[in-house]
Amino acid sequence: MLLQFGVEQAYTDYLIHLAVTLIAMMLALYIVFQAFRGYRRNDSQRILFLAIGLALLTLAPFALSILGASLGNSLGLGPRLYTFYLPVASRLLEICGLGCILYSLFIRN
Amino acid sequence: MSGTAVYVHAVFPAQKIEYVFYLNRNRPIHVSEDCSPSELFALLDDEYARAILTATSTQSMSAKSLSEECDASLPTVYRRADRLIECGLLAERTEVVEDGHHYSVYEAQLDRLTVELDDGELHVDVEETPADDVADRFTDMWEDI
């Protein structure tokens, strides 16, 4: 009984995690999409790098966190996946994203 | 938009403008973008430039449709449009069509032009209208930083 409750709990946790991540991803996707359209319409390098930066900063870690939650056990990396690999990979993507945004600020048209 | 040019000339008759510019040769004047006040006034004095501004104020238009609308040759439209863009009165956007082709459209940026004479200095300020499309506003905002 206790075990079954634990499994159900984990399942709802996973669903809630998936739902909020999808909402955040949709909002991020919309903003990135508008920035990318701005690049297509205005031929502006600066907004292109902002779009790439925002994508790396938001979309990539979200995608990673969903992948980690759904494929985590089958990879066989154990708990280190959640305590080390995923956070570090997310952080590295965020660093790349921030680098893109910083670069975009320094481009002179 | 053509009314704006009339307003400028009515307030500053030719000799007065010359006087003011002379005064300002050694002083910093606030000019929008990379365009001097004399260039701006000369541009607004041009009937094709005004026609392009008025035509593109309601909807964005391609050079071809502008040339029909303003009864001007295509090279004339391109020359005026380039000068208007330099002065920050017009914006050029790329419209992407379904099949992957894209072409340029122009959209008026000018909302209001103010000329202020203050303590021997002439301030010409171009106020821009925010772009219609959210992607264009986003781009303008980010580029203004």
gemmi code that builds the backbone of each chain (N, CA, C; Angstrom):
import gemmi

chains = {
    "A": [
        ("MET", (0.845, -1.198, 0.000), (0.000, 0.000, 0.000), (0.882, 1.250, 0.000)),
        ("LEU", (1.846, 1.228, 0.880), (2.756, 2.369, 0.981), (3.576, 2.508, -0.302)),
        ("LEU", (4.003, 1.359, -0.836), (4.821, 1.349, -2.046), (4.033, 1.906, -3.231)),
        ("GLN", (2.744, 1.462, -3.316), (1.906, 1.901, -4.410), (1.692, 3.414, -4.349)),
        ("PHE", (1.495, 3.918, -3.131), (1.313, 5.353, -2.947), (2.557, 6.101, -3.453)),
        ("GLY", (3.726, 5.542, -3.132), (4.986, 6.163, -3.570), (5.102, 6.217, -5.078)),
        ("VAL", (4.719, 5.161, -5.766), (4.791, 5.115, -7.229), (3.846, 6.141, -7.844)),
        ("GLU", (2.599, 6.195, -7.288), (1.633, 7.165, -7.795), (2.131, 8.591, -7.603)),
        ("GLN", (2.705, 8.816, -6.435), (3.246, 10.141, -6.116), (4.309, 10.538, -7.136)),
        ("ALA", (5.211, 9.606, -7.432), (6.276, 9.882, -8.389), (5.694, 10.172, -9.764)),
        ("TYR", (4.631, 9.454, -10.099), (4.018, 9.637, -11.408), (3.381, 11.020, -11.540)),
        ("THR", (2.613, 11.439, -10.494), (2.023, 12.780, -10.558), (3.108, 13.855, -10.531)),
        ("ASP", (4.160, 13.632, -9.752), (5.279, 14.586, -9.728), (5.815, 14.779, -11.135)),
        ("TYR", (5.988, 13.634, -11.819), (6.539, 13.679, -13.171), (5.612, 14.435, -14.112)),
        ("LEU", (4.292, 14.189, -13.985), (3.329, 14.859, -14.869), (3.307, 16.370, -14.624)),
        ("ILE", (3.350, 16.755, -13.343), (3.348, 18.194, -13.015), (4.613, 18.851, -13.566)),
        ("HIS", (5.738, 18.168, -13.376), (7.008, 18.664, -13.900), (6.935, 18.853, -15.412)),
        ("LEU", (6.359, 17.843, -16.091), (6.227, 17.900, -17.547), (5.331, 19.065, -17.958)),
        ("ALA", (4.204, 19.240, -17.251), (3.245, 20.284, -17.619), (3.845, 21.676, -17.474)),
        ("VAL", (4.466, 21.953, -16.323), (5.003, 23.318, -16.141), (6.162, 23.574, -17.099)),
        ("THR", (6.969, 22.538, -17.356), (8.076, 22.720, -18.290), (7.557, 23.012, -19.695)),
        ("LEU", (6.471, 22.326, -20.092), (5.899, 22.558, -21.423), (5.336, 23.969, -21.537)),
        ("ILE", (4.701, 24.461, -20.469), (4.175, 25.835, -20.498), (5.332, 26.823, -20.673)),
        ("ALA", (6.393, 26.626, -19.865), (7.554, 27.519, -19.962), (8.180, 27.434, -21.350)),
        ("MET", (8.253, 26.221, -21.907), (8.849, 26.046, -23.233), (8.031, 26.735, -24.307)),
        ("MET", (6.702, 26.702, -24.178), (5.849, 27.339, -25.175), (6.051, 28.849, -25.159)),
        ("LEU", (6.106, 29.428, -23.944), (6.335, 30.869, -23.846), (7.695, 31.234, -24.433)),
        ("ALA", (8.724, 30.446, -24.068), (10.073, 30.722, -24.564), (10.121, 30.590, -26.081)),
        ("LEU", (9.429, 29.554, -26.589), (9.408, 29.314, -28.032), (8.785, 30.501, -28.758)),
        ("TYR", (7.719, 31.064, -28.180), (7.056, 32.210, -28.807), (8.009, 33.408, -28.878)),
        ("ILE", (8.709, 33.675, -27.773), (9.629, 34.816, -27.746), (10.782, 34.599, -28.725)),
        ("VAL", (11.354, 33.391, -28.720), (12.454, 33.080, -29.635), (11.976, 33.191, -31.086)),
        ("PHE", (10.738, 32.714, -31.332), (10.179, 32.780, -32.674), (10.033, 34.226, -33.141)),
        ("GLN", (9.553, 35.108, -32.240), (9.420, 36.524, -32.618), (10.784, 37.141, -32.892)),
        ("ALA", (11.783, 36.782, -32.089), (13.133, 37.316, -32.310), (13.665, 36.824, -33.649)),
        ("PHE", (13.407, 35.557, -33.965), (13.880, 35.012, -35.229), (13.170, 35.666, -36.411)),
        ("ARG", (11.857, 35.917, -36.261), (11.133, 36.632, -37.319), (11.695, 38.037, -37.481)),
        ("GLY", (12.051, 38.663, -36.366), (12.663, 39.990, -36.419), (13.940, 39.958, -37.227)),
        ("TYR", (14.711, 38.869, -37.067), (15.953, 38.717, -37.853), (15.627, 38.562, -39.335)),
        ("ARG", (14.629, 37.712, -39.653), (14.274, 37.510, -41.061), (13.770, 38.793, -41.702)),
        ("ARG", (12.951, 39.552, -40.956), (12.329, 40.742, -41.535), (13.261, 41.943, -41.575)),
        ("ASN", (14.167, 42.039, -40.598), (14.997, 43.247, -40.525), (16.458, 42.995, -40.850)),
        ("ASP", (16.777, 41.729, -41.131), (18.145, 41.406, -41.502), (19.137, 41.894, -40.448)),
        ("SER", (18.773, 41.710, -39.178), (19.589, 42.245, -38.104), (20.348, 41.120, -37.399)),
        ("GLN", (21.684, 41.202, -37.431), (22.521, 40.199, -36.772), (22.276, 40.196, -35.265)),
        ("ARG", (22.022, 41.384, -34.714), (21.902, 41.498, -33.263), (20.719, 40.697, -32.735)),
        ("ILE", (19.573, 40.816, -33.443), (18.389, 40.092, -32.968), (18.562, 38.590, -33.216)),
        ("LEU", (19.358, 38.216, -34.231), (19.624, 36.796, -34.476), (20.352, 36.183, -33.287)),
        ("PHE", (21.392, 36.896, -32.806), (22.140, 36.350, -31.670), (21.325, 36.392, -30.380)),
        ("LEU", (20.414, 37.376, -30.287), (19.511, 37.375, -29.131), (18.619, 36.133, -29.184)),
        ("ALA", (18.127, 35.810, -30.394), (17.258, 34.641, -30.547), (18.007, 33.360, -30.169)),
        ("ILE", (19.239, 33.229, -30.684), (20.038, 32.035, -30.364), (20.305, 31.967, -28.862)),
        ("GLY", (20.667, 33.122, -28.294), (20.963, 33.186, -26.860), (19.764, 32.796, -26.019)),
        ("LEU", (18.592, 33.353, -26.371), (17.378, 33.030, -25.611), (17.025, 31.552, -25.742)),
        ("ALA", (17.234, 31.017, -26.945), (16.931, 29.601, -27.152), (17.825, 28.735, -26.268)),
        ("LEU", (19.135, 29.052, -26.248), (20.067, 28.269, -25.429), (19.783, 28.448, -23.944)),
        ("LEU", (19.332, 29.653, -23.592), (19.119, 29.970, -22.187), (17.844, 29.328, -21.645)),
        ("THR", (16.824, 29.221, -22.499), (15.529, 28.744, -22.004), (15.157, 27.384, -22.580)),
        ("LEU", (15.049, 27.311, -23.900), (14.559, 26.076, -24.521), (15.448, 24.881, -24.226)),
        ("ALA", (16.784, 25.066, -24.375), (17.692, 23.931, -24.252), (17.650, 23.294, -22.852)),
        ("PRO", (17.755, 24.074, -21.758), (17.670, 23.448, -20.436), (16.320, 22.806, -20.155)),
        ("PHE", (15.230, 23.427, -20.692), (13.906, 22.828, -20.498), (13.864, 21.457, -21.168)),
        ("ALA", (14.337, 21.432, -22.412), (14.342, 20.176, -23.158), (15.177, 19.137, -22.412)),
        ("LEU", (16.326, 19.593, -21.912), (17.221, 18.701, -21.180), (16.541, 18.157, -19.929)),
        ("SER", (15.798, 19.004, -19.236), (15.176, 18.566, -17.985), (14.054, 17.565, -18.266)),
        ("ILE", (13.332, 17.769, -19.380), (12.308, 16.773, -19.747), (12.962, 15.456, -20.144)),
        ("LEU", (14.007, 15.544, -20.961), (14.721, 14.337, -21.396), (15.269, 13.576, -20.198)),
        ("GLY", (15.852, 14.342, -19.274), (16.429, 13.723, -18.080), (15.383, 13.003, -17.265)),
        ("ALA", (14.192, 13.648, -17.146), (13.133, 13.062, -16.327), (12.544, 11.806, -16.972)),
        ("SER", (12.492, 11.814, -18.328), (11.834, 10.667, -18.973), (12.805, 9.543, -19.338)),
        ("LEU", (14.051, 9.900, -19.685), (14.996, 8.856, -20.099), (16.004, 8.516, -19.006)),
        ("GLY", (15.949, 9.298, -17.925), (16.969, 9.217, -16.884), (17.338, 7.801, -16.461)),
        ("ASN", (16.331, 6.982, -16.175), (16.619, 5.656, -15.628), (17.228, 4.707, -16.653)),
        ("SER", (16.821, 4.881, -17.925), (17.302, 3.931, -18.930), (18.756, 4.191, -19.318)),
        ("LEU", (19.288, 5.375, -18.978), (20.682, 5.662, -19.331), (21.668, 4.953, -18.410)),
        ("GLY", (21.206, 4.603, -17.223), (22.034, 3.855, -16.312), (23.181, 4.634, -15.682)),
        ("LEU", (22.982, 5.933, -15.556), (24.037, 6.734, -14.928), (23.812, 6.893, -13.423)),
        ("GLY", (22.636, 6.411, -12.986), (22.363, 6.472, -11.558), (22.054, 7.872, -11.088)),
        ("PRO", (22.099, 8.095, -9.775), (21.727, 9.406, -9.226), (22.668, 10.543, -9.658)),
        ("ARG", (23.864, 10.203, -10.101), (24.791, 11.262, -10.521), (24.243, 12.062, -11.703)),
        ("LEU", (23.335, 11.403, -12.478), (22.707, 12.096, -13.604), (22.018, 13.369, -13.125)),
        ("TYR", (21.280, 13.233, -11.975), (20.504, 14.382, -11.492), (21.326, 15.333, -10.636)),
        ("THR", (22.336, 14.803, -9.997), (23.109, 15.683, -9.114), (24.273, 16.332, -9.831)),
        ("PHE", (24.728, 15.726, -10.937), (25.902, 16.285, -11.608), (25.703, 16.547, -13.100)),
        ("TYR", (25.461, 15.487, -13.878), (25.470, 15.657, -15.344), (24.441, 16.667, -15.841)),
        ("LEU", (23.158, 16.490, -15.431), (22.115, 17.392, -15.919), (22.328, 18.849, -15.505)),
        ("PRO", (22.570, 19.119, -14.208), (22.777, 20.525, -13.835), (23.971, 21.155, -14.561)),
        ("VAL", (25.064, 20.402, -14.702), (26.256, 20.970, -15.353), (25.988, 21.218, -16.838)),
        ("ALA", (25.309, 20.254, -17.488), (24.977, 20.438, -18.911), (24.070, 21.653, -19.100)),
        ("SER", (23.063, 21.791, -18.212), (22.165, 22.958, -18.273), (22.946, 24.248, -18.135)),
        ("ARG", (23.818, 24.247, -17.145), (24.592, 25.460, -16.866), (25.477, 25.811, -18.051)),
        ("LEU", (26.091, 24.789, -18.683), (26.960, 25.049, -19.839), (26.156, 25.659, -20.988)),
        ("LEU", (24.937, 25.124, -21.213), (24.085, 25.681, -22.270), (23.727, 27.125, -21.949)),
        ("GLU", (23.443, 27.385, -20.655), (23.098, 28.753, -20.253), (24.276, 29.688, -20.465)),
        ("ILE", (25.493, 29.196, -20.189), (26.688, 30.026, -20.413), (26.811, 30.372, -21.895)),
        ("CYS", (26.602, 29.380, -22.771), (26.645, 29.644, -24.223), (25.586, 30.677, -24.603)),
        ("GLY", (24.371, 30.528, -24.050), (23.278, 31.457, -24.346), (23.604, 32.864, -23.907)),
        ("LEU", (24.114, 33.005, -22.684), (24.485, 34.332, -22.183), (25.603, 34.923, -23.025)),
        ("GLY", (26.540, 34.057, -23.462), (27.625, 34.515, -24.347), (27.063, 35.093, -25.641)),
        ("CYS", (26.060, 34.412, -26.216), (25.429, 34.899, -27.457), (24.775, 36.261, -27.235)),
        ("ILE", (24.060, 36.410, -26.111), (23.376, 37.677, -25.845), (24.403, 38.791, -25.633)),
        ("LEU", (25.471, 38.459, -24.914), (26.539, 39.427, -24.682), (27.167, 39.850, -26.009)),
        ("TYR", (27.415, 38.859, -26.880), (27.992, 39.146, -28.194), (27.055, 40.063, -28.986)),
        ("SER", (25.749, 39.760, -28.913), (24.758, 40.557, -29.625), (24.770, 42.024, -29.171)),
        ("LEU", (25.051, 42.237, -27.883), (25.106, 43.611, -27.365), (26.293, 44.378, -27.926)),
        ("PHE", (27.367, 43.641, -28.274), (28.584, 44.327, -28.698), (28.719, 44.450, -30.215)),
        ("ILE", (27.781, 43.819, -30.973), (27.838, 43.952, -32.428), (27.473, 45.375, -32.813)),
        ("ARG", (28.283, 45.929, -33.696), (27.938, 47.249, -34.235), (27.413, 47.041, -35.638)),
        ("ASN", (26.228, 47.564, -35.897), (25.673, 47.406, -37.255), (26.240, 48.470, -38.196)),
    ],
    "B": [
        ("MET", (1.712, 63.557, -43.513), (3.134, 63.786, -43.323), (3.607, 65.026, -44.088)),
        ("SER", (2.941, 65.317, -45.234), (3.380, 66.469, -45.999), (3.121, 67.744, -45.199)),
        ("GLY", (2.141, 67.698, -44.321), (1.852, 68.841, -43.460), (3.016, 69.173, -42.559)),
        ("THR", (3.801, 68.176, -42.180), (4.953, 68.386, -41.298), (5.971, 69.317, -41.953)),
        ("ALA", (6.217, 69.073, -43.253), (7.208, 69.875, -43.962), (6.740, 71.325, -44.049)),
        ("VAL", (5.449, 71.542, -44.316), (4.893, 72.893, -44.406), (5.078, 73.607, -43.080)),
        ("TYR", (4.826, 72.894, -42.018), (4.968, 73.459, -40.677), (6.398, 73.951, -40.445)),
        ("VAL", (7.369, 73.130, -40.829), (8.774, 73.487, -40.641), (9.115, 74.756, -41.401)),
        ("HIS", (8.655, 74.848, -42.654), (9.021, 76.008, -43.458), (8.287, 77.268, -43.024)),
        ("ALA", (7.085, 77.090, -42.497), (6.336, 78.255, -42.046), (6.981, 78.842, -40.801)),
        ("VAL", (7.446, 77.978, -39.944), (8.042, 78.464, -38.697), (9.432, 79.043, -38.956)),
        ("PHE", (10.149, 78.414, -39.862), (11.496, 78.898, -40.158), (11.626, 79.305, -41.624)),
        ("PRO", (11.420, 80.595, -41.926), (11.645, 81.047, -43.298), (13.117, 80.852, -43.665)),
        ("ALA", (13.376, 80.808, -44.970), (14.707, 80.428, -45.455), (15.856, 81.180, -44.783)),
        ("GLN", (15.769, 82.481, -44.707), (16.926, 83.234, -44.186), (17.181, 82.922, -42.710)),
        ("LYS", (16.114, 82.651, -41.987), (16.248, 82.348, -40.564), (16.961, 81.011, -40.366)),
        ("ILE", (16.605, 80.046, -41.198), (17.239, 78.740, -41.105), (18.736, 78.869, -41.360)),
        ("GLU", (19.087, 79.655, -42.363), (20.508, 79.852, -42.667), (21.235, 80.433, -41.465)),
        ("TYR", (20.578, 81.403, -40.846), (21.165, 82.070, -39.682), (21.388, 81.075, -38.558)),
        ("VAL", (20.386, 80.271, -38.331), (20.470, 79.301, -37.244), (21.574, 78.280, -37.514)),
        ("PHE", (21.651, 77.823, -38.747), (22.691, 76.852, -39.061), (24.076, 77.445, -38.905)),
        ("TYR", (24.182, 78.722, -39.279), (25.474, 79.390, -39.118), (25.866, 79.398, -37.655)),
        ("LEU", (24.916, 79.764, -36.826), (25.148, 79.768, -35.381), (25.606, 78.404, -34.889)),
        ("ASN", (25.034, 77.393, -35.491), (25.252, 76.058, -34.955), (26.485, 75.358, -35.496)),
        ("ARG", (27.178, 76.005, -36.378), (28.339, 75.325, -36.946), (29.344, 74.911, -35.862)),
        ("ASN", (29.457, 75.740, -34.853), (30.438, 75.419, -33.808), (29.805, 74.789, -32.573)),
        ("ARG", (28.520, 74.538, -32.673), (27.846, 73.994, -31.489), (27.248, 72.638, -31.794)),
        ("PRO", (27.163, 71.843, -30.776), (26.504, 70.557, -31.027), (24.999, 70.765, -31.193)),
        ("ILE", (24.442, 70.147, -32.214), (22.985, 70.176, -32.371), (22.494, 68.749, -32.199)),
        ("HIS", (21.352, 68.646, -31.603), (20.790, 67.313, -31.498), (20.121, 66.960, -32.812)),
        ("VAL", (20.641, 65.975, -33.495), (20.034, 65.519, -34.742), (19.757, 64.035, -34.607)),
        ("SER", (18.594, 63.651, -35.097), (18.268, 62.240, -35.009), (19.078, 61.466, -36.030)),
        ("GLU", (19.480, 60.277, -35.695), (20.235, 59.381, -36.585), (21.472, 60.074, -37.162)),
        ("ASP", (21.784, 59.741, -38.438), (23.008, 60.288, -39.033), (22.679, 61.349, -40.073)),
        ("CYS", (21.739, 62.203, -39.748), (21.185, 63.087, -40.755), (21.197, 64.509, -40.212)),
        ("SER", (21.750, 65.454, -40.969), (21.791, 66.831, -40.484), (20.426, 67.485, -40.702)),
        ("PRO", (20.106, 68.550, -39.942), (18.813, 69.204, -40.124), (18.607, 69.674, -41.565)),
        ("SER", (19.679, 70.193, -42.199), (19.502, 70.676, -43.569), (19.129, 69.529, -44.509)),
        ("GLU", (19.744, 68.364, -44.279), (19.392, 67.201, -45.096), (17.931, 66.801, -44.883)),
        ("LEU", (17.531, 66.860, -43.608), (16.171, 66.479, -43.239), (15.151, 67.405, -43.900)),
        ("PHE", (15.420, 68.712, -43.842), (14.495, 69.681, -44.441), (14.464, 69.525, -45.954)),
        ("ALA", (15.631, 69.330, -46.557), (15.690, 69.160, -48.009), (14.899, 67.924, -48.419)),
        ("LEU", (15.008, 66.884, -47.605), (14.319, 65.640, -47.902), (12.809, 65.815, -47.826)),
        ("LEU", (12.356, 66.544, -46.794), (10.909, 66.742, -46.627), (10.357, 67.731, -47.645)),
        ("ASP", (11.258, 68.491, -48.257), (10.843, 69.423, -49.298), (10.564, 68.672, -50.597)),
        ("ASP", (11.068, 67.451, -50.689), (10.942, 66.666, -51.913), (9.566, 65.996, -51.983)),
        ("GLU", (8.865, 66.215, -53.112), (7.483, 65.720, -53.182), (7.423, 64.191, -53.199)),
        ("TYR", (8.414, 63.542, -53.821), (8.401, 62.082, -53.855), (8.672, 61.499, -52.474)),
        ("ALA", (9.589, 62.136, -51.758), (9.876, 61.665, -50.402), (8.622, 61.754, -49.538)),
        ("ARG", (7.887, 62.854, -49.681), (6.647, 63.000, -48.896), (5.608, 61.990, -49.336)),
        ("ALA", (5.545, 61.763, -50.654), (4.564, 60.794, -51.164), (4.870, 59.393, -50.627)),
        ("ILE", (6.169, 59.038, -50.573), (6.555, 57.721, -50.033), (6.144, 57.614, -48.566)),
        ("LEU", (6.389, 58.691, -47.812), (6.038, 58.678, -46.384), (4.538, 58.516, -46.179)),
        ("THR", (3.740, 59.293, -46.918), (2.286, 59.219, -46.711), (1.751, 57.864, -47.150)),
        ("ALA", (2.305, 57.342, -48.274), (1.805, 56.048, -48.765), (2.134, 54.916, -47.802)),
        ("THR", (3.321, 54.968, -47.182), (3.735, 53.862, -46.310), (3.282, 54.041, -44.869)),
        ("SER", (2.543, 55.133, -44.597), (2.137, 55.365, -43.201), (0.965, 54.472, -42.810)),
        ("THR", (0.145, 54.069, -43.795), (-1.007, 53.234, -43.450), (-0.697, 51.749, -43.584)),
        ("GLN", (0.151, 51.396, -44.572), (0.524, 49.987, -44.743), (1.923, 49.930, -45.332)),
        ("SER", (2.634, 48.825, -45.089), (3.967, 48.716, -45.665), (3.834, 48.374, -47.144)),
        ("MET", (4.725, 48.956, -47.957), (4.614, 48.783, -49.409), (5.959, 48.447, -50.020)),
        ("SER", (5.933, 47.690, -51.105), (7.168, 47.366, -51.825), (7.541, 48.541, -52.726)),
        ("ALA", (8.789, 48.541, -53.193), (9.249, 49.631, -54.058), (8.397, 49.694, -55.326)),
        ("LYS", (8.019, 48.524, -55.828), (7.254, 48.481, -57.078), (5.884, 49.134, -56.903)),
        ("SER", (5.190, 48.764, -55.808), (3.868, 49.360, -55.612), (3.982, 50.843, -55.272)),
        ("LEU", (5.094, 51.225, -54.617), (5.314, 52.647, -54.326), (5.508, 53.428, -55.616)),
        ("SER", (6.226, 52.830, -56.569), (6.500, 53.535, -57.810), (5.190, 53.777, -58.583)),
        ("GLU", (4.238, 52.831, -58.470), (2.923, 53.041, -59.094), (2.114, 54.084, -58.319)),
        ("GLU", (2.114, 53.922, -56.996), (1.322, 54.801, -56.135), (1.783, 56.255, -56.231)),
        ("CYS", (3.106, 56.474, -56.262), (3.644, 57.835, -56.243), (3.947, 58.353, -57.642)),
        ("ASP", (3.684, 57.531, -58.654), (3.943, 57.934, -60.031), (5.408, 58.351, -60.210)),
        ("ALA", (6.315, 57.544, -59.676), (7.743, 57.830, -59.788), (8.445, 56.596, -60.349)),
        ("SER", (9.602, 56.787, -60.972), (10.340, 55.634, -61.492), (10.917, 54.828, -60.338)),
        ("LEU", (11.209, 53.571, -60.619), (11.751, 52.696, -59.573), (13.062, 53.236, -58.985)),
        ("PRO", (14.026, 53.690, -59.822), (15.257, 54.260, -59.245), (14.998, 55.457, -58.334)),
        ("THR", (14.009, 56.288, -58.711), (13.661, 57.439, -57.856), (13.175, 56.956, -56.503)),
        ("VAL", (12.301, 55.942, -56.515), (11.774, 55.409, -55.258), (12.918, 54.884, -54.390)),
        ("TYR", (13.846, 54.119, -55.003), (14.970, 53.559, -54.235), (15.841, 54.661, -53.649)),
        ("ARG", (16.138, 55.699, -54.466), (16.988, 56.790, -53.965), (16.340, 57.509, -52.797)),
        ("ARG", (15.048, 57.876, -52.958), (14.348, 58.591, -51.878), (14.238, 57.695, -50.645)),
        ("ALA", (13.909, 56.429, -50.864), (13.734, 55.511, -49.733), (15.046, 55.388, -48.952)),
        ("ASP", (16.182, 55.294, -49.675), (17.479, 55.184, -49.000), (17.754, 56.411, -48.135)),
        ("ARG", (17.440, 57.587, -48.691), (17.684, 58.817, -47.914), (16.740, 58.884, -46.712)),
        ("LEU", (15.493, 58.489, -46.915), (14.525, 58.497, -45.806), (14.956, 57.534, -44.698)),
        ("ILE", (15.526, 56.386, -45.100), (15.990, 55.413, -44.105), (17.168, 55.975, -43.325)),
        ("GLU", (18.110, 56.630, -44.061), (19.273, 57.238, -43.399), (18.843, 58.239, -42.337)),
        ("CYS", (17.772, 58.972, -42.616), (17.302, 59.989, -41.678), (16.367, 59.417, -40.615)),
        ("GLY", (16.122, 58.124, -40.679), (15.295, 57.481, -39.663), (13.806, 57.733, -39.821)),
        ("LEU", (13.387, 58.166, -41.018), (11.963, 58.440, -41.225), (11.220, 57.222, -41.778)),
        ("LEU", (11.999, 56.283, -42.325), (11.406, 55.128, -42.992), (12.163, 53.879, -42.545)),
        ("ALA", (11.481, 52.747, -42.510), (12.155, 51.489, -42.165), (12.002, 50.505, -43.314)),
        ("GLU", (13.030, 49.719, -43.531), (12.964, 48.684, -44.553), (12.848, 47.327, -43.867)),
        ("ARG", (11.875, 46.544, -44.280), (11.716, 45.195, -43.720), (11.762, 44.180, -44.853)),
        ("THR", (12.122, 42.965, -44.495), (12.100, 41.904, -45.495), (10.869, 41.052, -45.279)),
        ("GLU", (10.045, 40.968, -46.293), (8.833, 40.143, -46.211), (9.164, 38.783, -46.805)),
        ("VAL", (8.933, 37.733, -46.046), (9.238, 36.388, -46.550), (7.949, 35.735, -47.029)),
        ("VAL", (7.935, 35.314, -48.282), (6.740, 34.681, -48.858), (6.857, 33.171, -48.678)),
        ("GLU", (5.729, 32.506, -48.804), (5.653, 31.066, -48.565), (6.754, 30.266, -49.263)),
        ("ASP", (6.973, 30.545, -50.550), (7.903, 29.707, -51.304), (9.378, 30.017, -51.014)),
        ("GLY", (9.638, 30.827, -49.979), (11.021, 31.076, -49.591), (11.603, 32.332, -50.200)),
        ("HIS", (10.918, 32.921, -51.187), (11.396, 34.177, -51.752), (11.178, 35.298, -50.746)),
        ("HIS", (12.029, 36.316, -50.813), (11.717, 37.480, -49.983), (11.979, 38.774, -50.735)),
        ("TYR", (11.244, 39.797, -50.341), (11.397, 41.104, -50.975), (11.282, 42.177, -49.904)),
        ("SER", (11.775, 43.380, -50.222), (11.764, 44.468, -49.252), (10.450, 45.228, -49.281)),
        ("VAL", (9.981, 45.585, -48.106), (8.855, 46.514, -48.020), (9.277, 47.685, -47.141)),
        ("TYR", (8.645, 48.808, -47.375), (8.963, 50.013, -46.609), (7.789, 50.392, -45.725)),
        ("GLU", (8.142, 50.957, -44.584), (7.125, 51.326, -43.606), (7.543, 52.663, -42.996)),
        ("ALA", (6.625, 53.640, -42.980), (6.966, 54.958, -42.411), (7.261, 54.825, -40.922)),
        ("GLN", (8.317, 55.485, -40.486), (8.695, 55.455, -39.066), (8.318, 56.773, -38.387)),
        ("LEU", (8.190, 57.815, -39.214), (7.994, 59.160, -38.675), (6.625, 59.295, -38.044)),
        ("ASP", (6.604, 59.777, -36.811), (5.338, 60.093, -36.185), (5.210, 61.609, -36.125)),
        ("ARG", (6.270, 62.259, -35.636), (6.237, 63.709, -35.475), (7.661, 64.229, -35.559)),
        ("LEU", (7.785, 65.383, -36.218), (9.090, 66.045, -36.303), (8.990, 67.350, -35.536)),
        ("THR", (9.828, 67.517, -34.552), (9.769, 68.778, -33.809), (11.049, 69.571, -34.029)),
        ("VAL", (10.879, 70.850, -34.242), (12.014, 71.759, -34.390), (11.915, 72.751, -33.243)),
        ("GLU", (12.943, 72.751, -32.422), (12.920, 73.648, -31.271), (14.102, 74.582, -31.329)),
        ("LEU", (13.835, 75.862, -31.124), (14.913, 76.834, -31.054), (15.075, 77.206, -29.593)),
        ("ASP", (16.232, 76.858, -29.061), (16.399, 77.021, -27.624), (17.797, 77.550, -27.353)),
        ("ASP", (17.894, 78.774, -26.811), (19.189, 79.366, -26.449), (20.213, 79.304, -27.590)),
        ("GLY", (19.794, 79.724, -28.760), (20.726, 79.770, -29.882), (21.085, 78.407, -30.450)),
        ("GLU", (20.326, 77.391, -30.050), (20.580, 76.073, -30.612), (19.306, 75.519, -31.230)),
        ("LEU", (19.486, 74.860, -32.370), (18.335, 74.292, -33.050), (18.277, 72.790, -32.775)),
        ("HIS", (17.184, 72.368, -32.195), (17.014, 70.942, -31.950), (16.001, 70.396, -32.946)),
        ("VAL", (16.405, 69.403, -33.703), (15.464, 68.719, -34.587), (15.317, 67.305, -34.070)),
        ("ASP", (14.098, 66.943, -33.777), (13.884, 65.649, -33.161), (12.842, 64.864, -33.944)),
        ("VAL", (13.196, 63.670, -34.344), (12.259, 62.802, -35.047), (11.661, 61.822, -34.050)),
        ("GLU", (10.359, 61.909, -33.868), (9.704, 60.919, -33.009), (9.197, 59.793, -33.895)),
        ("GLU", (9.518, 58.576, -33.515), (9.150, 57.436, -34.358), (7.893, 56.746, -33.857)),
        ("THR", (7.098, 56.256, -34.805), (5.952, 55.436, -34.406), (6.445, 54.025, -34.154)),
        ("PRO", (5.921, 53.377, -33.137), (6.301, 51.979, -32.941), (5.826, 51.137, -34.125)),
        ("ALA", (6.631, 50.147, -34.505), (6.286, 49.291, -35.645), (5.012, 48.501, -35.352)),
        ("ASP", (4.306, 48.103, -36.413), (3.058, 47.360, -36.258), (3.306, 45.945, -35.756)),
        ("ASP", (4.309, 45.303, -36.354), (4.542, 43.889, -36.081), (5.351, 43.712, -34.803)),
        ("VAL", (4.954, 42.756, -33.997), (5.629, 42.547, -32.705), (7.110, 42.179, -32.910)),
        ("ALA", (7.408, 41.418, -33.985), (8.802, 41.034, -34.243), (9.638, 42.261, -34.590)),
        ("ASP", (9.046, 43.212, -35.326), (9.766, 44.438, -35.678), (9.989, 45.318, -34.453)),
        ("ARG", (8.960, 45.387, -33.587), (9.111, 46.192, -32.365), (10.215, 45.615, -31.488)),
        ("PHE", (10.223, 44.279, -31.398), (11.241, 43.581, -30.608), (12.634, 43.917, -31.153)),
        ("THR", (12.779, 43.838, -32.489), (14.066, 44.135, -33.121), (14.481, 45.582, -32.862)),
        ("ASP", (13.532, 46.520, -33.079), (13.847, 47.935, -32.866), (14.287, 48.178, -31.423)),
        ("MET", (13.556, 47.556, -30.505), (13.854, 47.724, -29.083), (15.262, 47.226, -28.754)),
        ("TRP", (15.576, 46.036, -29.265), (16.881, 45.440, -28.964), (18.002, 46.236, -29.632)),
        ("GLU", (17.737, 46.762, -30.831), (18.778, 47.519, -31.543), (19.008, 48.887, -30.913)),
        ("ASP", (17.993, 49.401, -30.215), (18.130, 50.715, -29.584), (19.033, 50.667, -28.356)),
        ("ILE", (19.289, 49.484, -27.857), (20.104, 49.367, -26.634), (21.542, 49.793, -26.921)),
    ],
}
model = gemmi.Model(1)
for chain_id, residues in chains.items():
    chain = gemmi.Chain(chain_id)
    for i, (resn, *xyz) in enumerate(residues, 1):
        res = gemmi.Residue()
        res.name, res.seqid = resn, gemmi.SeqId(i, " ")
        for name, pos in zip(("N", "CA", "C"), xyz):
            atom = gemmi.Atom()
            atom.name, atom.element = name, gemmi.Element(name[0])
            atom.pos, atom.b_iso = gemmi.Position(*pos), 0.0
            res.add_atom(atom)
        chain.add_residue(res)
    model.add_chain(chain)
structure = gemmi.Structure()
structure.add_model(model)
structure.setup_entities()
